Amino acid sequence: MNTSTWFAIQGPAVLEILVVAILFGLMPSITRPSLFFAVTVDPALRRTPGGKATVRRYRAIVIAGAVLSLAETLWIPGLDRPDRVWIPMVTVLAAGIGAFLDARRRVLPHAAVPDPEREAVLAPHRDRFPGGWPAQASPFILLAAAGAWLGAHWQRIPARFPIHWNIAGQPNGWASRSAWGVFSVLGLGAAVCLFLLLVSIDIVRWSRRVHAAGREGAAERSFRRLILATILGAELMIAAITAWIGISPVIGLHNPALTAQLIVAASTIGMIIVVVLLIRAGQGGSHLTGQVEERPEGDRSEDRFWTLGLFYVNPDDPAVFVEKRFGIGYTLNFGNRWVWGTLLALTALALLSLVFSALV
């Protein structure tokens, strides 16, 4: 494999490994002060010698996993193949999760009862979608415009045309000039965007608030808007990519390898910007308040509802989404029956993608 192809395959993989390792390393500093490796604790525990030693041990394991993962990427034969580039990522993820579980085991003896104080606001939720409904509709407008443009230029569409290319820019997926062949890729993009829009609606309507008012409540709303803006950005990128693939039979895609590299570059830059903004905000906007947390508030939920500190299972909680205890953003309440409908929808979408790939 020549050098340019190697970098085209391995370059993004190396960058993703570094980003994942950095995120894992920073995670103890991103979470809420009284959540230490997904355990509700006195916020002062982080500053004790034992707390600092736990963080150092955790980060040492993460760094070791990243080094091993990069070594696999650079020196193990066969991992430069496009169908095997995921193996080093599994290594760094396993190291990060293993480090977290080890640290959580060390913190559990210091668990504290969450502060029982709760906040309630009788006024309706003030959350709004970034850009309002016009912005939320923009991915679908883009896809509809691409579909209308294809319909207006139907006779210019070749009888058979490529819709998928490998990492070297060679076509490996084809479709014919038919309603399914021409519009299915746009339909798939619309289905993905619709699923993400439903996730955004659920976060606005059915996510549990840790703080309802005050400076903490305002910071939490800012964090939620940032998450919603990230989801909208993902929708716009998916719509743009699928629209571009959809209209390519008419306009001609002269350099698919360059297009793929531009997509990877734009995705990577966008991901880095979002990660920086999320780190600056802290989980739930905890870095935006300017106040020092003194009580073991956590996320207002009991530790017993968190399996391994990662999976929230509480059938008595009506929330569909709750803040992650270890990570950035939100996770599902697996005790809520509506969540399983969401998971079924996601599974159906994945199966639809597989069927689409098989048919074309």
N, C-alpha and C positions, 0 to 999 in steps of 0.2 A: 504494500500500500504506500502511495507516495505521500510526501510530507503534507501537502495541502489538504488531501483527503483525511489524513490522520488528524490534523488540527480541526477540520470541519466536524469530525465525529467526537474527538476527545476533548477539544477546547471547551465546548459547552458543558460536558460532563465534569471536567476539572473545576470549572467555575461553580457549578451547582454543588459539588462536594464541599467547596470552601464556604459557600453561603450557608449551607445546612450546618456545617461544623461551627461557624461563627454564631449562628442563631442558637444552637444548643448551648454554646459557651456563655452567651449573654442571657439566657433564659432566667437564671435565678435573679438577675437584676431587673428584669422586665415585669415579673409577676407582682401582684399586690404585696405590700410589705409584710402582712401577717399571713401570707400563704408561702410557706417555705417547702419547696419540692412537694407541692399539692397537699400539704398538711397545715391545718390552722394552728398557728403558734403565736406566742408573744412576739411582737415585731423586734424586740431587743435581742432575740435569739440569734439573729443574723450577725450581730456585732460581737458575739462572744467568741472566745478562742475555738470552742467546739464547732460553732456555726461556720466560722471562716475555714476551719480545717475540712469540713464537709464539702464546702464549695470548691476548695483547692483539689480535693480528691476527685470530685465530680468532673471538673474541667480537665484534669490529667487524663482521665479515661476517654473523654471526648477527643482530646488532642491525639491520643494514641490511636483511636479509631480513624481519625482523619488522615493521619500519616499512613496507616496501613491501607486505607482506601486509595490514597494517591499512589502508593507503591503498586497496588494492583493495577491501577489505570496505566501507569507508565511502563511497567516492566513485565507483567505476566502476559505471555503470548496468547493471542486470540481474543483479548478483551477490547481490541480496537475494532471488532466487528459490530455493526449497528445493532445486531440482535443480542449482544452481550454487554453493552455499555451500562446496563442497570446493575450489574453485579457489584461494582465498587460502591454504588449508592446504598445498596442493602447493608454493606459493611459499616458505613458511617452512621446510618440510621440505627442499626443494631447496637453500635457502641453508645450512641446518645441515649437510647431508651434504656439500655443496661445501666449506664451511669446514673440515670434518673431513678431507676428502681432501687439501686444500691443506696443512693443518697436518701431516698424516701424512707428506706428501712432504718437508717440511722437517725432520722428526724422524728419518726413516729413516737418514740418514748417521751418526746417533749410536746406532744399534741395538747392543745388547749381547747376549752369549750368556747364556741363562737359567741361573741357578744349577742345577747338576746334582743337588744334594742332593734326595732324596725322602724322604717319611715314609710309614710303613705301620703300621697297627694291626691286630693279629690278631683282636681281639674283633669281634663282629657290629656293624653300623651301629646307632647309638643314636637315629637320627632317628625321630620319631613325627609322625603327622599332628596338626595343631592340633585339639584337642577329641576326638581319637580317632575311631574309626569311627562312633560315634553322630552326631558333628557332620558327618562326610562324607556320611552317609546323609540328613541333614535336608533337602537340596533335593529329593530324590526322595520323601521322606515327604510333603513339602508338596504336590508335584505329584500324588501318589497320593491324598491327601486331597481335593484339588480335583476329581479325577476321580470319586471315590466320591460326593462331594457332588452333582456334576452328575447322576450316575446316579440318585441318590435323588430329584432334582427334575426328572426328565426331562420331565414333562408341562408344566412351567412354562417350558421353553425355547421361544422363538418359532420359527415355521417358517423364518424368515429373519432373520438378525441380523448386525450389524457386528462385525468383529474387527480392523479397522485404521482409523486416522484420520490425516488430514493435519495439518500444523502448525497449521491454523486450527481444528482440532477437528471437521472434517467427515468422515463415514465415506467411505472409498474402497476398502474391502475387505469382502466379505460371505461368509457361510457359511450352510448350511442345517442343519436339525435332523436330522443323521445321525451315525453313529458317526465318520465321517471329519471332518465339519464341526465336531462338538463337541469331539472328543478330539485332533485332529491338532495343535492349537497346544500342548497339554500334551505330546504326544509329541515335538514339535520342541524344546521346552524341556528335556525329559529327555535328548534326544540331545546337545544342547550341553553340558549338565551332565556327562553321561557322558564326553564327550571331554575336558573340563577335569579330571575326576577321573583319567582315564588319564594326562594330563600330569603331575598331582601325583604319581601312583605312579611314573612314569618319573623324575621329579626325585629322589624318595627313593631309588629302587633303582638308577638308571642314570645319575646325574650324577657327574661327576668331581670329587673333592675336591682342593683346592689344598693345604690343611693338614689333616692327619689327627688331630693331637693338640695339646695345649697351649692357650695362650690364643687363638692364631689359629684353631685348630680349633673351639673353643667359639664364637668370634665368627662363624665361617662357618656353624655349625649354627644360630645365632640368626638370621642373615640368611636361611638356607634356610627356616626356620619362618615368617619374615615373608612370603616369597614364597608359601609354601603357604597361609597365612592370607588373602593377597590373592586367590588363586585361589578359595578357598572362599567369600570374600565375593562374588566375581563370580558364582559358582554360585547363591548364595542370592538375589542380586538378579535374575538371569535367571529362577529358579524363581518368585519372587514376582511378577514382571511377567507371565509367561506364565500363572500361576495366576489372577491378577487378570483378565487378558483372557479366560481360559477361563470363569470364572464370571460375567462381566459380563452375558451374555444373561439370566441369572436375576435377579440383584440390580439390574440397570439401571445403566448408566454415564452419569450425568446431565451430567457436565462433563469430557469426554475431554481437552479442551485443558488444563484445570487439572491433570489426572492426568499428562499428558505433561510439563508443566512441572515437576511434583513429581519425576517420574522423572529428568529432566535435572538438577534441583537436587541430588537425593540422589546421583546418579552423580558429579556434579562435586565435591561435598563429599567423598565417599568417595575419589575420585581424588586430591584435594589432600592429604588425611590420609595416604594411602599414600605419595605422593611425598615428603612431609616426613619420614616415618619411614624411607624408603629412603635419602634424602639423609643423614639423621642416622647411619644404619648404615654407609653407604659400600658400594661394590660388594664383595660377598663378606664384609661385616662388617668391612672394613678400618679403619673409623673407631672400632670398638668395642674394639680391642686396647689402645690407649693406648701402643703401642710405635712407634718410628720405624724404618721399613724401611731397611736400609743396603745390601742386596745386590740385584742385578737378578733378583729371583725371578719377577716377572710372574705368570702363571697356570700356570707349570710346563710350558708347551707352547712349541714352537719357532715363531718368526714365519713360517716358510715354510709352515706349515699354515693360515695365515689369509689368505684372498684379500681384498685391499683392507682388511684389518684387521677385516672384518665377518663373513666366512663361514668357518667352521671346517670343513676337509675333511681328515680323517685316517682312512683305512680301518683302520689298525692300532690305533686307540683304541677300546675297546669301549663307551665312554661314549656315551649318546644325547644327553644335555644337558651343556653346558659353560658356564662363566661367560662373559658377554659381555665383550669387551675394550673396547668403547665403548658404553655404555648401562647399564641397570640390569636385573639378573636373569640369565636364561639364554638361550642360543641352541642350535640343533641342530648336531650333528656330521653334516654332509652326506656324510661318507665312510662312515657306518654304514648298512648296507642297511635296518635296521629304521626308520630315519628316513623313508625313502621310503614305507613303509607308513603312517606317521603323517600324512605329507603327503597321501597318497591318501585317508585317512579324513577329513581336513579338507576336501579338495576335494569328497568325496561329501556331506559335511554342508552345504557351501555350495550344491551343486546341489540337495540336498533342500529347502533354504530357498527356492530359486528355483521349484522345482516346486510347493511349497506355496503360494507367492504367486500362481502362475499358476492353480492349481486353485480358489483361493478368490476 
